[in-house]
Amino acid sequence: MTPTEPDARRIAAVIYRGDDDVDSLLADFAAERLHAGERLGGLVQRNIKDASGRRVDMQVIDLMTGAAIGISQTLGGGAGSCKLDAAGLADSAQAVTRAIAGNAALVIINKFSKQEATGQGLRAEFAETIVAGLPLLTAVPEKCAEAWRDFTGNSGIELPCERAAIDAWWREAVAARSDETTG
């Protein structure tokens, strides 16, 4: 591995299926790490549901400030256009940029999904985090896993959608970063 090549242990993607609650999994992990006093940055997603349990809105939570950022537009039931809100995505990008500038111990970006796979969304912020050498945790739907691998050049670790796997990866990433700073 060359000095300019990111350490693959720093990059982790939780590969998930449609019925997995990856949003809660990442949010719970982040909340625990923040409670333990770790400096996290980036975003976790919170889905707002109606009384029947149907998702009606999406927000991301800025891990450095706790601010909720709306990322979905309210479109009619028959709308065929993208539900993601451009202004919300711009605010989300700024949250990731702040995390990188603040040298967060871990940057979480809620998802590398269809938008990022096609070169949009928070793709640039994923790249900036990797280039900065900061540990990165994200979630990738199975249907976008190949695009993720292409984007990262098959670097990083793919994790199952399980808390124990995330915890084990994080322990190893912290140990690796500690070795770099003391070695």
N, C-alpha and C positions, 0 to 999 in steps of 0.2 A: 504494500500500500504506500503510495507516495504521500508526501506531506500535504498536498493540495486535495487529495482524495478524502472525502468524509469517512470517518470511522463508522462502519456499517452498524455497530452496536448502538449508535446514537439515534438511529432512525427506526421507528417501529410503527407498523400499520396493523390495526385490528381488522381482520377480514371478516365481514359479517354478511348474514343473509337477511332478507326482508323481514322475517319474523323476530330477529334479534333486537333487543332494546339497547343498542350501542350508545345512544345518547345518554341514557341514565348511567350506563357503565362508566363512560368517560367522566361525566359530571360527578359521580360519587367518588371516583379515584381522585379527581382534582380537588374536591372539597376536603378529602382526608389529608392530602398532601399540603394544602394550604393551612389546614388546622394544625398540622405538624410544624408549621413555620417555614416551609419551603417556598422559594420565590418562583412562582409559576406565572406564565404569561400566555396569551393566546385566547382561545375561545372554546367553550363547550356549548352544545345546543340544548335548548329547552323547547319542547313542543307544547303548545296550548291546545287543549281539547275541549270540545263541547260536552254537554250532559250525556250524550250517547257514546262518548269516547272517541269521536272522530276528530282528527287533527284539523284545527281551524287556523292556526297561526304558528309561526316559527320565530324563535328568538335565539340569539347567541349571547352568552354572558362573557364579558371581558374579564378574564381572570385577574388582571392587575387592578381593576377599578371596581369590579362587581356590577358595572352598568349593563343593563339589558339593551340589546340592539335588535330591533325588528328587521328580519331579513325576508319576509314574505309579503307579497301584495295580496289584497283581497280581490280575487277575481270571481266571476260568476261560476256556478257549477259546471257550465258547458264550455268554459274558456279553454282554449287550446294553447295559449302562450305560457311562457315561463312564469312561475309564481314567485321567483326570487326578485327581491327589491334591489335595484342598482344602488340606491343611496345607502341602504343597510349593508350591502357588500363593501362599499367604499369605507364605511365606518369600521367594518370588521377588519379590513385590510390595515387600517390605522392601528387597531388594537394589536395586531401581530407585529407591525413595524415597531411599536412601543416596546413590545416584549423583547424583540431582537436588540434594540438600542439599549434596553435596560439589562442586557445580558442575563435573561431569566435562566434559572437552573433547568427549566423544562418549558418548551413551547408546545402547547396542545392546539392543534387546528382541527376543529370538529370533524371535517370530512374532506376527503379527496374523492369527489364524485363526478357526475356527468359534466358539470361545468369545467372542472379542472382537467378532466380527461380530454376535453376539446380545446384546451388552451386558454380558458377563461376563468372566472371565479377568483379564487385565491391562489392560483397556480404560481404567480410571481412570488407571493409571500412564502409558499412552500420552498421554492428555490432559494430565497434569501435566507431562510432559517437554516437550510442545509449548508449553504456556502459559509454562513457564520459559524458553523461547527457546533451549534447548540443542539442538545437532545430534542428530538421531535417525536411526538405521538399523535397519530391520527387514526381515523377509521376509513376503511375503503370497502364499498359494497363489492360482493363477488363479481358482479358484472363489469366492474371497473378495475379489477385486480391486474389485468394485463397492461392497461394504460398506466397504472401506478408503477409496475415493474419497468416499463419502458421509460417513464419519467425519471426514475431513480437509477436507471442502469442496473437493475437487479440488486441494488445495494439495500441494506437495511434488513430488518427482521419482520416476518409476518407472524402475527399472533392470532390464536383463536379468540373468539369473542367470549373471554372468560376473565374474571378479575384476577385469579391466581396467576395467569400468564402475564398480565400487565404488571402486577406487583413484582414478579420474578425478573422481568425485563428491566424495570426501573431500578431494582437493587443492583443489577449488573451494570447498568449505565452509570449510576452514581459511583460505583466502585471504579469503573474505568476512568471516569472524569477525575476522581480523586488521585488515581495513579498518575495521570498526566500532569497534574499540578504539583505533585510531590516528587515526581521522577525527573 
